[in-house]
Every structure is written in structure tokens, then in C-alpha cells.
Amino acid sequence: MKDVRESAKVIGNTMRGKIDYDAAAVIESLNVFRDASARFGELFPAGSETGEETEAAPAIWEDREGFDAAISKWAEATDVALAGLPDTLDEAKPVLGSVMQNCKGCHDDYRIEED
């Protein structure tokens, strides 16, 4: 999860203009997202919803179909970005924005916010 968080920072800071657009760094971050999306469901198996201090919301287990669909949407947006990442930040923003919106959408519904 730390790799995903760090990759999200790279993409987010790039989109905000806090760091220069570096397509190679963005692609590296998107590859982290792709790898994570392939195994995310395995991180939350049935029966794991209790007993650990976690930011995972009960909705993951209560709405497993929705959770899996959210992961799939994030993975699809990531694949689209990897298939044709534009050369400039202005051109890349819509594609990266879709990836980050899908990332955020999962957090909104399936993560307990830290105080």
C-alpha cells in the first residue's frame, strides 16, 4: 500500500505542477497502480474484516461486488493511461485525472478516513 500511496503522490504532484512532468516517472507510478489493482481484492478476503487496526471500511465486505467493480474501474483507467500516455502534461491531465478519480472513488466508498 505504501508503494501505491507514493505513486499517487507522484501523479498528484505532477498534475498540480508541483513537480515537472516526467512521463517515465508517471508510467512507473501507473505500473505500480496496475500491479496493485491485480492483487487488491486478495488483500481483503472474507473473514478479515475484524481483528486488525485498519482503514478498510466494512463496506468492502458488505458490498464486495461494488468493491471489486471499483477496483476494476481503477485498473481500466490505469490501462488506458498506460496504453497512450501523452507527451505533455496538458494532454495527460484528462487521462491521469480519470485514474485519480477512480482511485478517490474507491477511497470515498471503501476506506475509513483518518482523523
CNS distance restraints for C-alpha pairs under 8 A (distance, minus, plus):
assign (resid   1 and name CA) (resid   5 and name CA) 6.24 0.50 0.50
assign (resid   1 and name CA) (resid  36 and name CA) 7.99 0.50 0.50
assign (resid   2 and name CA) (resid   6 and name CA) 6.15 0.50 0.50
assign (resid   3 and name CA) (resid   7 and name CA) 6.05 0.50 0.50
assign (resid   3 and name CA) (resid  32 and name CA) 6.91 0.50 0.50
assign (resid   4 and name CA) (resid   8 and name CA) 6.07 0.50 0.50
assign (resid   4 and name CA) (resid  29 and name CA) 7.79 0.50 0.50
assign (resid   4 and name CA) (resid  32 and name CA) 6.34 0.50 0.50
assign (resid   4 and name CA) (resid  33 and name CA) 6.18 0.50 0.50
assign (resid   4 and name CA) (resid  36 and name CA) 7.22 0.50 0.50
assign (resid   5 and name CA) (resid   9 and name CA) 6.35 0.50 0.50
assign (resid   6 and name CA) (resid  10 and name CA) 6.44 0.50 0.50
assign (resid   7 and name CA) (resid  11 and name CA) 6.38 0.50 0.50
assign (resid   7 and name CA) (resid  28 and name CA) 8.00 0.50 0.50
assign (resid   7 and name CA) (resid  29 and name CA) 4.59 0.50 0.50
assign (resid   7 and name CA) (resid  30 and name CA) 7.37 0.50 0.50
assign (resid   7 and name CA) (resid  32 and name CA) 6.92 0.50 0.50
assign (resid   7 and name CA) (resid  33 and name CA) 7.55 0.50 0.50
assign (resid   8 and name CA) (resid  12 and name CA) 5.84 0.50 0.50
assign (resid   8 and name CA) (resid  29 and name CA) 7.21 0.50 0.50
assign (resid   8 and name CA) (resid 100 and name CA) 7.72 0.50 0.50
assign (resid   9 and name CA) (resid  13 and name CA) 5.76 0.50 0.50
assign (resid  10 and name CA) (resid  14 and name CA) 6.03 0.50 0.50
assign (resid  10 and name CA) (resid  25 and name CA) 7.61 0.50 0.50
assign (resid  10 and name CA) (resid  26 and name CA) 6.99 0.50 0.50
assign (resid  10 and name CA) (resid  29 and name CA) 7.08 0.50 0.50
assign (resid  11 and name CA) (resid  15 and name CA) 6.15 0.50 0.50
assign (resid  11 and name CA) (resid  26 and name CA) 6.10 0.50 0.50
assign (resid  11 and name CA) (resid  29 and name CA) 7.16 0.50 0.50
assign (resid  11 and name CA) (resid  96 and name CA) 7.48 0.50 0.50
assign (resid  12 and name CA) (resid  16 and name CA) 6.23 0.50 0.50
assign (resid  12 and name CA) (resid 100 and name CA) 7.87 0.50 0.50
assign (resid  13 and name CA) (resid  17 and name CA) 6.14 0.50 0.50
assign (resid  13 and name CA) (resid  18 and name CA) 5.02 0.50 0.50
assign (resid  13 and name CA) (resid  19 and name CA) 5.86 0.50 0.50
assign (resid  14 and name CA) (resid  18 and name CA) 5.90 0.50 0.50
assign (resid  14 and name CA) (resid  19 and name CA) 5.07 0.50 0.50
assign (resid  14 and name CA) (resid  20 and name CA) 6.15 0.50 0.50
assign (resid  14 and name CA) (resid  21 and name CA) 5.70 0.50 0.50
assign (resid  14 and name CA) (resid  89 and name CA) 7.96 0.50 0.50
assign (resid  15 and name CA) (resid  21 and name CA) 7.97 0.50 0.50
assign (resid  15 and name CA) (resid  89 and name CA) 7.21 0.50 0.50
assign (resid  15 and name CA) (resid  93 and name CA) 6.35 0.50 0.50
assign (resid  15 and name CA) (resid  96 and name CA) 7.86 0.50 0.50
assign (resid  17 and name CA) (resid  21 and name CA) 7.73 0.50 0.50
assign (resid  21 and name CA) (resid  26 and name CA) 7.94 0.50 0.50
assign (resid  21 and name CA) (resid  88 and name CA) 7.32 0.50 0.50
assign (resid  21 and name CA) (resid  89 and name CA) 5.92 0.50 0.50
assign (resid  22 and name CA) (resid  26 and name CA) 6.30 0.50 0.50
assign (resid  23 and name CA) (resid  27 and name CA) 6.00 0.50 0.50
assign (resid  23 and name CA) (resid  85 and name CA) 7.59 0.50 0.50
assign (resid  23 and name CA) (resid  87 and name CA) 6.99 0.50 0.50
assign (resid  24 and name CA) (resid  28 and name CA) 6.15 0.50 0.50
assign (resid  25 and name CA) (resid  29 and name CA) 6.26 0.50 0.50
assign (resid  26 and name CA) (resid  30 and name CA) 6.10 0.50 0.50
assign (resid  27 and name CA) (resid  31 and name CA) 6.10 0.50 0.50
assign (resid  27 and name CA) (resid  82 and name CA) 6.63 0.50 0.50
assign (resid  27 and name CA) (resid  85 and name CA) 7.94 0.50 0.50
assign (resid  28 and name CA) (resid  32 and name CA) 6.48 0.50 0.50
assign (resid  29 and name CA) (resid  33 and name CA) 6.44 0.50 0.50
assign (resid  30 and name CA) (resid  34 and name CA) 6.18 0.50 0.50
assign (resid  30 and name CA) (resid  78 and name CA) 6.24 0.50 0.50
assign (resid  30 and name CA) (resid  81 and name CA) 7.75 0.50 0.50
assign (resid  30 and name CA) (resid  82 and name CA) 6.87 0.50 0.50
assign (resid  31 and name CA) (resid  35 and name CA) 6.13 0.50 0.50
assign (resid  31 and name CA) (resid  82 and name CA) 7.86 0.50 0.50
assign (resid  32 and name CA) (resid  36 and name CA) 6.06 0.50 0.50
assign (resid  33 and name CA) (resid  37 and name CA) 5.99 0.50 0.50
assign (resid  33 and name CA) (resid  75 and name CA) 7.44 0.50 0.50
assign (resid  33 and name CA) (resid  78 and name CA) 7.00 0.50 0.50
assign (resid  34 and name CA) (resid  38 and name CA) 6.46 0.50 0.50
assign (resid  34 and name CA) (resid  75 and name CA) 5.97 0.50 0.50
assign (resid  34 and name CA) (resid  78 and name CA) 6.39 0.50 0.50
assign (resid  34 and name CA) (resid  79 and name CA) 7.22 0.50 0.50
assign (resid  35 and name CA) (resid  39 and name CA) 6.94 0.50 0.50
assign (resid  36 and name CA) (resid  40 and name CA) 5.77 0.50 0.50
assign (resid  37 and name CA) (resid  41 and name CA) 7.80 0.50 0.50
assign (resid  37 and name CA) (resid  71 and name CA) 6.20 0.50 0.50
assign (resid  37 and name CA) (resid  72 and name CA) 7.48 0.50 0.50
assign (resid  37 and name CA) (resid  74 and name CA) 7.40 0.50 0.50
assign (resid  37 and name CA) (resid  75 and name CA) 5.76 0.50 0.50
assign (resid  38 and name CA) (resid  75 and name CA) 7.78 0.50 0.50
assign (resid  39 and name CA) (resid  43 and name CA) 6.89 0.50 0.50
assign (resid  40 and name CA) (resid  44 and name CA) 7.34 0.50 0.50
assign (resid  40 and name CA) (resid  71 and name CA) 7.50 0.50 0.50
assign (resid  41 and name CA) (resid  45 and name CA) 7.09 0.50 0.50
assign (resid  41 and name CA) (resid  68 and name CA) 6.82 0.50 0.50
assign (resid  41 and name CA) (resid  71 and name CA) 7.96 0.50 0.50
assign (resid  44 and name CA) (resid  48 and name CA) 6.19 0.50 0.50
assign (resid  44 and name CA) (resid  49 and name CA) 7.42 0.50 0.50
assign (resid  44 and name CA) (resid  60 and name CA) 7.68 0.50 0.50
assign (resid  44 and name CA) (resid  61 and name CA) 7.97 0.50 0.50
assign (resid  46 and name CA) (resid  61 and name CA) 6.85 0.50 0.50
assign (resid  49 and name CA) (resid  56 and name CA) 7.90 0.50 0.50
assign (resid  49 and name CA) (resid  58 and name CA) 6.75 0.50 0.50
assign (resid  49 and name CA) (resid  61 and name CA) 7.04 0.50 0.50
assign (resid  55 and name CA) (resid 111 and name CA) 5.54 0.50 0.50
assign (resid  55 and name CA) (resid 112 and name CA) 4.83 0.50 0.50
assign (resid  55 and name CA) (resid 113 and name CA) 6.85 0.50 0.50
assign (resid  55 and name CA) (resid 114 and name CA) 7.39 0.50 0.50
assign (resid  56 and name CA) (resid  60 and name CA) 7.11 0.50 0.50
assign (resid  56 and name CA) (resid 110 and name CA) 6.29 0.50 0.50
assign (resid  56 and name CA) (resid 111 and name CA) 4.78 0.50 0.50
assign (resid  56 and name CA) (resid 112 and name CA) 5.90 0.50 0.50
assign (resid  57 and name CA) (resid 109 and name CA) 7.82 0.50 0.50
assign (resid  57 and name CA) (resid 110 and name CA) 5.00 0.50 0.50
assign (resid  57 and name CA) (resid 111 and name CA) 4.75 0.50 0.50
assign (resid  57 and name CA) (resid 112 and name CA) 5.23 0.50 0.50
assign (resid  58 and name CA) (resid  62 and name CA) 6.19 0.50 0.50
assign (resid  58 and name CA) (resid 110 and name CA) 7.38 0.50 0.50
assign (resid  59 and name CA) (resid  63 and name CA) 5.36 0.50 0.50
assign (resid  59 and name CA) (resid  64 and name CA) 7.44 0.50 0.50
assign (resid  59 and name CA) (resid  67 and name CA) 7.85 0.50 0.50
assign (resid  59 and name CA) (resid 109 and name CA) 7.24 0.50 0.50
assign (resid  59 and name CA) (resid 110 and name CA) 5.69 0.50 0.50
assign (resid  60 and name CA) (resid  64 and name CA) 5.41 0.50 0.50
assign (resid  60 and name CA) (resid  67 and name CA) 5.71 0.50 0.50
assign (resid  60 and name CA) (resid 110 and name CA) 5.67 0.50 0.50
assign (resid  63 and name CA) (resid  67 and name CA) 6.25 0.50 0.50
assign (resid  64 and name CA) (resid  68 and name CA) 6.05 0.50 0.50
assign (resid  65 and name CA) (resid  69 and name CA) 6.13 0.50 0.50
assign (resid  66 and name CA) (resid  70 and name CA) 6.13 0.50 0.50
assign (resid  67 and name CA) (resid  71 and name CA) 6.34 0.50 0.50
assign (resid  67 and name CA) (resid 106 and name CA) 7.33 0.50 0.50
assign (resid  67 and name CA) (resid 110 and name CA) 7.15 0.50 0.50
assign (resid  68 and name CA) (resid  72 and name CA) 6.22 0.50 0.50
assign (resid  69 and name CA) (resid  73 and name CA) 6.23 0.50 0.50
assign (resid  70 and name CA) (resid  74 and name CA) 6.33 0.50 0.50
assign (resid  70 and name CA) (resid 102 and name CA) 7.20 0.50 0.50
assign (resid  70 and name CA) (resid 105 and name CA) 7.46 0.50 0.50
assign (resid  70 and name CA) (resid 106 and name CA) 5.86 0.50 0.50
assign (resid  71 and name CA) (resid  75 and name CA) 6.14 0.50 0.50
assign (resid  71 and name CA) (resid 106 and name CA) 7.23 0.50 0.50
assign (resid  72 and name CA) (resid  76 and name CA) 6.02 0.50 0.50
assign (resid  73 and name CA) (resid  77 and name CA) 6.16 0.50 0.50
assign (resid  73 and name CA) (resid 102 and name CA) 6.47 0.50 0.50
assign (resid  74 and name CA) (resid  78 and name CA) 6.14 0.50 0.50
assign (resid  74 and name CA) (resid  99 and name CA) 6.04 0.50 0.50
assign (resid  74 and name CA) (resid 102 and name CA) 4.93 0.50 0.50
assign (resid  74 and name CA) (resid 103 and name CA) 5.95 0.50 0.50
assign (resid  75 and name CA) (resid  79 and name CA) 6.13 0.50 0.50
assign (resid  76 and name CA) (resid  80 and name CA) 6.23 0.50 0.50
assign (resid  77 and name CA) (resid  81 and name CA) 6.30 0.50 0.50
assign (resid  77 and name CA) (resid  95 and name CA) 7.67 0.50 0.50
assign (resid  77 and name CA) (resid  98 and name CA) 6.20 0.50 0.50
assign (resid  77 and name CA) (resid  99 and name CA) 5.05 0.50 0.50
assign (resid  77 and name CA) (resid 102 and name CA) 7.47 0.50 0.50
assign (resid  78 and name CA) (resid  82 and name CA) 6.20 0.50 0.50
assign (resid  78 and name CA) (resid  99 and name CA) 5.62 0.50 0.50
assign (resid  79 and name CA) (resid  83 and name CA) 6.01 0.50 0.50
assign (resid  80 and name CA) (resid  84 and name CA) 6.63 0.50 0.50
assign (resid  80 and name CA) (resid  95 and name CA) 7.59 0.50 0.50
assign (resid  81 and name CA) (resid  85 and name CA) 5.23 0.50 0.50
assign (resid  81 and name CA) (resid  95 and name CA) 5.72 0.50 0.50
assign (resid  81 and name CA) (resid  96 and name CA) 6.65 0.50 0.50
assign (resid  81 and name CA) (resid  99 and name CA) 7.61 0.50 0.50
assign (resid  85 and name CA) (resid  92 and name CA) 6.29 0.50 0.50
assign (resid  85 and name CA) (resid  95 and name CA) 7.59 0.50 0.50
assign (resid  86 and name CA) (resid  91 and name CA) 5.71 0.50 0.50
assign (resid  86 and name CA) (resid  92 and name CA) 5.16 0.50 0.50
assign (resid  87 and name CA) (resid  91 and name CA) 7.16 0.50 0.50
assign (resid  87 and name CA) (resid  92 and name CA) 7.24 0.50 0.50
assign (resid  88 and name CA) (resid  92 and name CA) 6.09 0.50 0.50
assign (resid  89 and name CA) (resid  93 and name CA) 5.89 0.50 0.50
assign (resid  91 and name CA) (resid  95 and name CA) 7.91 0.50 0.50
assign (resid  92 and name CA) (resid  96 and name CA) 6.01 0.50 0.50
assign (resid  93 and name CA) (resid  97 and name CA) 5.60 0.50 0.50
assign (resid  94 and name CA) (resid  98 and name CA) 6.29 0.50 0.50
assign (resid  95 and name CA) (resid  99 and name CA) 6.69 0.50 0.50
assign (resid  96 and name CA) (resid 100 and name CA) 6.22 0.50 0.50
assign (resid  97 and name CA) (resid 101 and name CA) 5.95 0.50 0.50
assign (resid  98 and name CA) (resid 102 and name CA) 6.22 0.50 0.50
assign (resid  99 and name CA) (resid 103 and name CA) 6.29 0.50 0.50
assign (resid 100 and name CA) (resid 104 and name CA) 6.05 0.50 0.50
assign (resid 101 and name CA) (resid 105 and name CA) 5.93 0.50 0.50
assign (resid 102 and name CA) (resid 106 and name CA) 6.44 0.50 0.50
assign (resid 103 and name CA) (resid 107 and name CA) 6.61 0.50 0.50
assign (resid 104 and name CA) (resid 108 and name CA) 6.06 0.50 0.50
assign (resid 105 and name CA) (resid 109 and name CA) 6.46 0.50 0.50
assign (resid 106 and name CA) (resid 110 and name CA) 5.61 0.50 0.50
assign (resid 106 and name CA) (resid 111 and name CA) 7.33 0.50 0.50
assign (resid 107 and name CA) (resid 111 and name CA) 4.81 0.50 0.50
assign (resid 107 and name CA) (resid 112 and name CA) 7.82 0.50 0.50
